[in-house]
Amino acid sequence: MKKELKFFVYTIIIFVFCIFSARYYFSDTNKKKNYRSSVTIEKKIENFSKDIPILKSNTENIIEYVDNKEENQKKFNFWSLLTNEN
């Protein structure tokens, strides 16, 4: 009897918690707070982005291409690598 009563009470508590959470989540006050906070964050981002200095790019012509054309390069084939025929 105690076990069933305890299970019933736990179920009721969980059910009530879910109802109150959903009620708050879908309430108009929560939607207003969420909208207001997103608007304030966007305004802050716009204000900070105006003050960001633009840096000059220093990455032009930093890659050096090297031509490694050795005449004594050994050519490998896939099958010859597996059979060890050198």
N, CA, C and O atoms as a GROMACS GRO file, in nm:
protein
  344
    1MET      N    1   0.082  -0.118   0.000
    1MET     CA    2   0.000   0.000   0.000
    1MET      C    3   0.088   0.127   0.000
    1MET      O    4   0.059   0.223  -0.071
    2LYS      N    5   0.194   0.125   0.081
    2LYS     CA    6   0.282   0.241   0.088
    2LYS      C    7   0.353   0.264  -0.045
    2LYS      O    8   0.375   0.377  -0.087
    3LYS      N    9   0.387   0.155  -0.110
    3LYS     CA   10   0.458   0.165  -0.236
    3LYS      C   11   0.370   0.232  -0.343
    3LYS      O   12   0.417   0.318  -0.417
    4GLU      N   13   0.244   0.192  -0.350
    4GLU     CA   14   0.154   0.251  -0.448
    4GLU      C   15   0.126   0.398  -0.417
    4GLU      O   16   0.118   0.480  -0.508
    5LEU      N   17   0.112   0.429  -0.291
    5LEU     CA   18   0.089   0.567  -0.249
    5LEU      C   19   0.209   0.656  -0.283
    5LEU      O   20   0.194   0.768  -0.330
    6LYS      N   21   0.328   0.603  -0.257
    6LYS     CA   22   0.450   0.676  -0.287
    6LYS      C   23   0.462   0.698  -0.439
    6LYS      O   24   0.498   0.808  -0.482
    7PHE      N   25   0.433   0.598  -0.517
    7PHE     CA   26   0.436   0.610  -0.663
    7PHE      C   27   0.335   0.715  -0.711
    7PHE      O   28   0.366   0.794  -0.800
    8PHE      N   29   0.217   0.716  -0.653
    8PHE     CA   30   0.112   0.811  -0.689
    8PHE      C   31   0.156   0.955  -0.657
    8PHE      O   32   0.136   1.046  -0.737
    9VAL      N   33   0.215   0.975  -0.541
    9VAL     CA   34   0.260   1.108  -0.500
    9VAL      C   35   0.372   1.156  -0.592
    9VAL      O   36   0.370   1.272  -0.635
   10TYR      N   37   0.468   1.070  -0.623
   10TYR     CA   38   0.577   1.108  -0.713
   10TYR      C   39   0.522   1.144  -0.851
   10TYR      O   40   0.568   1.240  -0.914
   11THR      N   41   0.425   1.069  -0.898
   11THR     CA   42   0.366   1.096  -1.029
   11THR      C   43   0.294   1.230  -1.029
   11THR      O   44   0.307   1.306  -1.125
   12ILE      N   45   0.221   1.258  -0.925
   12ILE     CA   46   0.150   1.386  -0.914
   12ILE      C   47   0.250   1.502  -0.909
   12ILE      O   48   0.228   1.604  -0.975
   13ILE      N   49   0.357   1.488  -0.834
   13ILE     CA   50   0.458   1.594  -0.824
   13ILE      C   51   0.522   1.621  -0.959
   13ILE      O   52   0.538   1.736  -0.998
   14ILE      N   53   0.558   1.517  -1.030
   14ILE     CA   54   0.619   1.534  -1.162
   14ILE      C   55   0.521   1.599  -1.258
   14ILE      O   56   0.558   1.687  -1.335
   15PHE      N   57   0.397   1.556  -1.255
   15PHE     CA   58   0.294   1.612  -1.343
   15PHE      C   59   0.272   1.760  -1.315
   15PHE      O   60   0.260   1.840  -1.408
   16VAL      N   61   0.265   1.797  -1.188
   16VAL     CA   62   0.244   1.937  -1.149
   16VAL      C   63   0.365   2.022  -1.191
   16VAL      O   64   0.350   2.134  -1.239
   17PHE      N   65   0.485   1.968  -1.172
   17PHE     CA   66   0.606   2.039  -1.213
   17PHE      C   67   0.604   2.066  -1.364
   17PHE      O   68   0.636   2.177  -1.407
   18CYS      N   69   0.568   1.967  -1.442
   18CYS     CA   70   0.562   1.984  -1.588
   18CYS      C   71   0.458   2.088  -1.627
   18CYS      O   72   0.481   2.169  -1.717
   19ILE      N   73   0.343   2.087  -1.560
   19ILE     CA   74   0.239   2.185  -1.592
   19ILE      C   75   0.286   2.326  -1.561
   19ILE      O   76   0.269   2.416  -1.643
   20PHE      N   77   0.344   2.347  -1.443
   20PHE     CA   78   0.391   2.481  -1.406
   20PHE      C   79   0.505   2.528  -1.496
   20PHE      O   80   0.513   2.645  -1.532
   21SER      N   81   0.593   2.438  -1.533
   21SER     CA   82   0.703   2.475  -1.623
   21SER      C   83   0.650   2.515  -1.759
   21SER      O   84   0.694   2.616  -1.816
   22ALA      N   85   0.557   2.440  -1.812
   22ALA     CA   86   0.500   2.472  -1.943
   22ALA      C   87   0.421   2.603  -1.936
   22ALA      O   88   0.428   2.684  -2.029
   23ARG      N   89   0.348   2.625  -1.828
   23ARG     CA   90   0.272   2.748  -1.811
   23ARG      C   91   0.364   2.870  -1.812
   23ARG      O   92   0.333   2.970  -1.876
   24TYR      N   93   0.477   2.860  -1.741
   24TYR     CA   94   0.571   2.972  -1.738
   24TYR      C   95   0.638   2.990  -1.873
   24TYR      O   96   0.653   3.103  -1.920
   25TYR      N   97   0.678   2.882  -1.936
   25TYR     CA   98   0.749   2.890  -2.063
   25TYR      C   99   0.662   2.953  -2.171
   25TYR      O  100   0.713   3.032  -2.251
   26PHE      N  101   0.535   2.923  -2.175
   26PHE     CA  102   0.446   2.975  -2.277
   26PHE      C  103   0.373   3.103  -2.236
   26PHE      O  104   0.284   3.149  -2.307
   27SER      N  105   0.408   3.159  -2.121
   27SER     CA  106   0.340   3.280  -2.075
   27SER      C  107   0.387   3.402  -2.154
   27SER      O  108   0.494   3.400  -2.215
   28ASP      N  109   0.305   3.506  -2.153
   28ASP     CA  110   0.338   3.629  -2.225
   28ASP      C  111   0.455   3.702  -2.162
   28ASP      O  112   0.536   3.763  -2.232
   29THR      N  113   0.466   3.696  -2.030
   29THR     CA  114   0.578   3.767  -1.964
   29THR      C  115   0.711   3.705  -2.003
   29THR      O  116   0.809   3.777  -2.023
   30ASN      N  117   0.716   3.574  -2.013
   30ASN     CA  118   0.841   3.510  -2.053
   30ASN      C  119   0.875   3.544  -2.198
   30ASN      O  120   0.991   3.567  -2.231
   31LYS      N  121   0.774   3.547  -2.284
   31LYS     CA  122   0.799   3.582  -2.424
   31LYS      C  123   0.849   3.726  -2.435
   31LYS      O  124   0.939   3.754  -2.515
   32LYS      N  125   0.793   3.817  -2.356
   32LYS     CA  126   0.836   3.957  -2.358
   32LYS      C  127   0.980   3.970  -2.309
   32LYS      O  128   1.060   4.042  -2.369
   33LYS      N  129   1.012   3.900  -2.200
   33LYS     CA  130   1.148   3.907  -2.147
   33LYS      C  131   1.249   3.852  -2.247
   33LYS      O  132   1.357   3.907  -2.266
   34ASN      N  133   1.211   3.743  -2.311
   34ASN     CA  134   1.300   3.682  -2.408
   34ASN      C  135   1.322   3.775  -2.527
   34ASN      O  136   1.435   3.790  -2.574
   35TYR      N  137   1.216   3.837  -2.577
   35TYR     CA  138   1.228   3.929  -2.689
   35TYR      C  139   1.311   4.051  -2.650
   35TYR      O  140   1.398   4.094  -2.727
   36ARG      N  141   1.286   4.105  -2.533
   36ARG     CA  142   1.360   4.223  -2.488
   36ARG      C  143   1.508   4.193  -2.473
   36ARG      O  144   1.593   4.275  -2.509
   37SER      N  145   1.540   4.076  -2.420
   37SER     CA  146   1.682   4.043  -2.401
   37SER      C  147   1.750   4.023  -2.536
   37SER      O  148   1.866   4.061  -2.552
   38SER      N  149   1.681   3.964  -2.633
   38SER     CA  150   1.744   3.946  -2.764
   38SER      C  151   1.764   4.080  -2.834
   38SER      O  152   1.863   4.098  -2.906
   39VAL      N  153   1.671   4.172  -2.816
   39VAL     CA  154   1.685   4.306  -2.876
   39VAL      C  155   1.801   4.379  -2.811
   39VAL      O  156   1.879   4.444  -2.882
   40THR      N  157   1.815   4.370  -2.681
   40THR     CA  158   1.926   4.439  -2.613
   40THR      C  159   2.060   4.380  -2.655
   40THR      O  160   2.157   4.454  -2.672
   41ILE      N  161   2.066   4.251  -2.672
   41ILE     CA  162   2.191   4.189  -2.716
   41ILE      C  163   2.227   4.234  -2.856
   41ILE      O  164   2.343   4.261  -2.884
   42GLU      N  165   2.128   4.244  -2.944
   42GLU     CA  166   2.155   4.292  -3.079
   42GLU      C  167   2.204   4.436  -3.078
   42GLU      O  168   2.294   4.471  -3.155
   43LYS      N  169   2.147   4.519  -2.994
   43LYS     CA  170   2.192   4.658  -2.984
   43LYS      C  171   2.336   4.666  -2.933
   43LYS      O  172   2.416   4.746  -2.982
   44LYS      N  173   2.368   4.583  -2.834
   44LYS     CA  174   2.505   4.582  -2.782
   44LYS      C  175   2.604   4.537  -2.889
   44LYS      O  176   2.713   4.592  -2.900
   45ILE      N  177   2.566   4.438  -2.967
   45ILE     CA  178   2.653   4.390  -3.073
   45ILE      C  179   2.676   4.500  -3.177
   45ILE      O  180   2.788   4.518  -3.224
   46GLU      N  181   2.571   4.572  -3.212
   46GLU     CA  182   2.586   4.682  -3.308
   46GLU      C  183   2.677   4.791  -3.254
   46GLU      O  184   2.760   4.844  -3.327
   47ASN      N  185   2.664   4.824  -3.125
   47ASN     CA  186   2.749   4.928  -3.065
   47ASN      C  187   2.895   4.884  -3.061
   47ASN      O  188   2.984   4.964  -3.090
   48PHE      N  189   2.920   4.760  -3.024
   48PHE     CA  190   3.057   4.712  -3.017
   48PHE      C  191   3.118   4.697  -3.156
   48PHE      O  192   3.238   4.717  -3.174
   49SER      N  193   3.036   4.660  -3.254
   49SER     CA  194   3.090   4.641  -3.388
   49SER      C  195   3.130   4.773  -3.452
   49SER      O  196   3.215   4.774  -3.542
   50LYS      N  197   3.072   4.883  -3.409
   50LYS     CA  198   3.112   5.014  -3.462
   50LYS      C  199   3.251   5.052  -3.415
   50LYS      O  200   3.323   5.123  -3.486
   51ASP      N  201   3.290   5.008  -3.296
   51ASP     CA  202   3.418   5.047  -3.237
   51ASP      C  203   3.533   4.952  -3.273
   51ASP      O  204   3.647   4.978  -3.234
   52ILE      N  205   3.506   4.845  -3.344
   52ILE     CA  206   3.611   4.748  -3.376
   52ILE      C  207   3.698   4.804  -3.489
   52ILE      O  208   3.647   4.840  -3.595
   53PRO      N  209   3.829   4.811  -3.468
   53PRO     CA  210   3.915   4.860  -3.575
   53PRO      C  211   3.935   4.751  -3.682
   53PRO      O  212   3.939   4.632  -3.650
   54ILE      N  213   3.947   4.794  -3.805
   54ILE     CA  214   3.971   4.700  -3.915
   54ILE      C  215   4.121   4.693  -3.938
   54ILE      O  216   4.185   4.795  -3.965
   55LEU      N  217   4.175   4.575  -3.929
   55LEU     CA  218   4.319   4.557  -3.944
   55LEU      C  219   4.355   4.531  -4.090
   55LEU      O  220   4.279   4.471  -4.165
   56LYS      N  221   4.472   4.578  -4.126
   56LYS     CA  222   4.521   4.557  -4.262
   56LYS      C  223   4.569   4.414  -4.276
   56LYS      O  224   4.632   4.360  -4.186
   57SER      N  225   4.540   4.353  -4.388
   57SER     CA  226   4.580   4.215  -4.411
   57SER      C  227   4.730   4.207  -4.434
   57SER      O  228   4.785   4.280  -4.517
   58ASN      N  229   4.796   4.117  -4.362
   58ASN     CA  230   4.939   4.098  -4.380
   58ASN      C  231   4.970   3.956  -4.428
   58ASN      O  232   5.079   3.904  -4.404
   59THR      N  233   4.875   3.897  -4.493
   59THR     CA  234   4.893   3.757  -4.536
   59THR      C  235   4.908   3.744  -4.687
   59THR      O  236   4.888   3.635  -4.741
   60GLU      N  237   4.942   3.851  -4.754
   60GLU     CA  238   4.959   3.844  -4.898
   60GLU      C  239   5.098   3.792  -4.932
   60GLU      O  240   5.197   3.831  -4.871
   61ASN      N  241   5.104   3.703  -5.028
   61ASN     CA  242   5.229   3.647  -5.080
   61ASN      C  243   5.314   3.583  -4.971
   61ASN      O  244   5.435   3.605  -4.967
   62ILE      N  245   5.255   3.506  -4.884
   62ILE     CA  246   5.334   3.440  -4.780
   62ILE      C  247   5.364   3.295  -4.815
   62ILE      O  248   5.444   3.231  -4.747
   63ILE      N  249   5.302   3.244  -4.917
   63ILE     CA  250   5.325   3.106  -4.957
   63ILE      C  251   5.436   3.102  -5.061
   63ILE      O  252   5.431   3.172  -5.163
   64GLU      N  253   5.536   3.021  -5.035
   64GLU     CA  254   5.645   3.004  -5.130
   64GLU      C  255   5.630   2.868  -5.196
   64GLU      O  256   5.628   2.765  -5.130
   65TYR      N  257   5.620   2.870  -5.324
   65TYR     CA  258   5.607   2.746  -5.398
   65TYR      C  259   5.745   2.697  -5.436
   65TYR      O  260   5.827   2.772  -5.489
   66VAL      N  261   5.769   2.570  -5.410
   66VAL     CA  262   5.899   2.510  -5.439
   66VAL      C  263   5.878   2.400  -5.542
   66VAL      O  264   5.791   2.315  -5.527
   67ASP      N  265   5.957   2.404  -5.644
   67ASP     CA  266   5.949   2.300  -5.747
   67ASP      C  267   6.050   2.192  -5.714
   67ASP      O  268   6.170   2.212  -5.729
   68ASN      N  269   6.004   2.080  -5.669
   68ASN     CA  270   6.089   1.965  -5.638
   68ASN      C  271   6.076   1.862  -5.750
   68ASN      O  272   5.998   1.768  -5.740
   69LYS      N  273   6.151   1.883  -5.852
   69LYS     CA  274   6.147   1.788  -5.964
   69LYS      C  275   6.280   1.715  -5.965
   69LYS      O  276   6.374   1.753  -6.036
   70GLU      N  277   6.286   1.613  -5.888
   70GLU     CA  278   6.407   1.532  -5.885
   70GLU      C  279   6.398   1.429  -5.996
   70GLU      O  280   6.295   1.365  -6.016
   71GLU      N  281   6.507   1.413  -6.066
   71GLU     CA  282   6.507   1.320  -6.179
   71GLU      C  283   6.520   1.176  -6.132
   71GLU      O  284   6.483   1.084  -6.205
   72ASN      N  285   6.570   1.155  -6.013
   72ASN     CA  286   6.591   1.019  -5.964
   72ASN      C  287   6.478   0.970  -5.874
   72ASN      O  288   6.498   0.883  -5.790
   73GLN      N  289   6.362   1.025  -5.892
   73GLN     CA  290   6.249   0.981  -5.809
   73GLN      C  291   6.205   0.843  -5.853
   73GLN      O  292   6.195   0.813  -5.972
   74LYS      N  293   6.179   0.762  -5.757
   74LYS     CA  294   6.134   0.626  -5.784
   74LYS      C  295   5.983   0.627  -5.801
   74LYS      O  296   5.912   0.686  -5.719
   75LYS      N  297   5.934   0.564  -5.905
   75LYS     CA  298   5.791   0.558  -5.929
   75LYS      C  299   5.736   0.432  -5.866
   75LYS      O  300   5.789   0.322  -5.886
   76PHE      N  301   5.629   0.447  -5.789
   76PHE     CA  302   5.568   0.336  -5.721
   76PHE      C  303   5.432   0.305  -5.780
   76PHE      O  304   5.356   0.395  -5.817
   77ASN      N  305   5.405   0.180  -5.788
   77ASN     CA  306   5.271   0.134  -5.824
   77ASN      C  307   5.212   0.065  -5.704
   77ASN      O  308   5.284   0.013  -5.619
   78PHE      N  309   5.084   0.065  -5.697
   78PHE     CA  310   5.018   0.008  -5.581
   78PHE      C  311   5.048  -0.141  -5.566
   78PHE      O  312   5.080  -0.187  -5.456
   79TRP      N  313   5.040  -0.215  -5.673
   79TRP     CA  314   5.061  -0.360  -5.664
   79TRP      C  315   5.204  -0.395  -5.631
   79TRP      O  316   5.229  -0.490  -5.558
   80SER      N  317   5.298  -0.320  -5.683
   80SER     CA  318   5.438  -0.347  -5.654
   80SER      C  319   5.472  -0.316  -5.508
   80SER      O  320   5.562  -0.378  -5.451
   81LEU      N  321   5.402  -0.224  -5.450
   81LEU     CA  322   5.423  -0.197  -5.307
   81LEU      C  323   5.375  -0.314  -5.222
   81LEU      O  324   5.434  -0.344  -5.118
   82LEU      N  325   5.270  -0.380  -5.266
   82LEU     CA  326   5.217  -0.494  -5.189
   82LEU      C  327   5.303  -0.619  -5.207
   82LEU      O  328   5.316  -0.698  -5.113
   83THR      N  329   5.359  -0.638  -5.321
   83THR     CA  330   5.437  -0.761  -5.347
   83THR      C  331   5.583  -0.747  -5.312
   83THR      O  332   5.656  -0.846  -5.316
   84ASN      N  333   5.628  -0.629  -5.280
   84ASN     CA  334   5.768  -0.602  -5.242
   84ASN      C  335   5.864  -0.635  -5.354
   84ASN      O  336   5.974  -0.684  -5.327
   85GLU      N  337   5.828  -0.610  -5.474
   85GLU     CA  338   5.919  -0.627  -5.586
   85GLU      C  339   5.985  -0.493  -5.615
   85GLU      O  340   5.925  -0.406  -5.677
   86ASN      N  341   6.107  -0.479  -5.570
   86ASN     CA  342   6.178  -0.351  -5.588
   86ASN      C  343   6.267  -0.354  -5.705
   86ASN      O  344   6.333  -0.255  -5.735
   0.00000   0.00000   0.00000
